[in-house]
Amino acid sequence: MPWKETCKMDQRIEFAMKALTTDNFSELCKAYGISRRVGYKWRERFVAEGISGMQEQSRRPNSHANELSEAAVCEIIRLKQAHPHWGPRKIRELYRRKHPGDTPSESSFKRVLEKAGLTQPRKRRRAAQSGRLAAGRKAEAPNDIWTVDFKGWWFGGQDKKRVEPLTVRDEHSRMILELRALDNARTDTVKSCFEALFENHGLPRAIRSDNGPPFASTNGLHGLSRLSAWWLALGIDLERGRPGCPQDNGAHERMHRDISRELQSRRIGRDQDAFDQWREEYNTERPHEAIGMAVPAERYTPSEQSYQGTPDELDYEGLETRKVHRRRGTITYHKESIMLSTCLGGWEVGLGEYTGDLQEVWFANLLLGHLDTETLAFIPSDPTRETAASVASPDSATLRRTKQRKSKLKPKSQH
């Protein structure tokens, strides 16, 4: 007869005890409705383990051909504990660099870290229905675009002072060029920081920032500030995100999240050594998925365009020029004062080609707008129409002239 569901254990014990004394094992197995193979299994288990051996055992194999060794599991956990904010993919890449050879799969790393309770489920959020900048360029090489911002502030250190570090990053290589807790966010302070950056790394082709000071001015012509005007004078193009849209500089904001978790959460004060140590690890040890799990230092090279200091004045290649009044931000045209922007004070602008009664007004490679020679009114160009220098002229012909000016414009003299 077959085993009864309600008393399998008793049936097996009864069969095993009879099997030890029976003279006809085949008939005994037939009476209990089992095969000789199953009968031998239960008899041998009863002899070896006693009554406890009559219980069902797991069919899961005791080992697996590709099972991780204890040493590998311990190393994975050690690396995760050393880098608690890194995910399984980065931990695997770090393991591969330290232990060349057969590296376990990413799923193995996930499984080990999950069992050790060292992972947290990621919260999925729906992407906002918004696109990138109208002229948002993607960096194709190091120093094509630098991104800059101030990390949101926190109170840190024993003195509980406000900490709001300046961050500068190369978009292509993900290299953090600067992470510095400045005393303040004034233009002169930030400019000094960029002078040191330019001396060490050269000049980028463009700098992308938000619309806040000191990078931009909400009330200035085309949002220009004294700092961004200086960048233009050095031949650097400007890119800006849309107001209230941090996703336009999303990769930079993602890096800020790492700073929040690994520095701000520890209430680090104005400890530049701690910032430099974190930046060094970020640049030389931390793998990045966006660059094929390489580290930024492997992808970054200094710019070929070296920094020669701030130019005394700009050469507009034969164009008529006007000096912008240092305090008032005006130029004089036919003995009349015409307002441009105070951020251009002390610089010269160039008066370019005519379109009817409208004459182009340039600052460095940027078309500021047009001067109506009849009414002597200044008409700013449309900032929503982008060029390589971030603000476009009204037509394609001016786009071509912008490119020509970029190739011709050079500082007259520098110190």
Secondary structure by P-SEA (a helix, b strand, c coil): cccccccaaaaaaaaaaaaaccccaaaaaaaacccaaaaaaaaaaaaccccccccccccccccccccccaaaaaaaaaaaaacccccaaaaaaaaaaacccccccaaaaaaaaaaaccbbbbbbbcccccccccccccccccccbbbbbbcbbbbbcccccbbbbbbbbcccccccccccccccccaaaaaaaaaaaaaacccccccccccccccccccccccccaaaaaaaaabbbbbbccccccccaaaaaaaaaaaaaccccccccccaaaaaaaaaaacccbbbcccccccccccccccccccccccccccccccbbbbccccccccccccbbbbcccccccbbbbbccccccbbbbbccccccbbbcccccbbbbcccccccccccccccaaaaaaaaaaaacccccccc
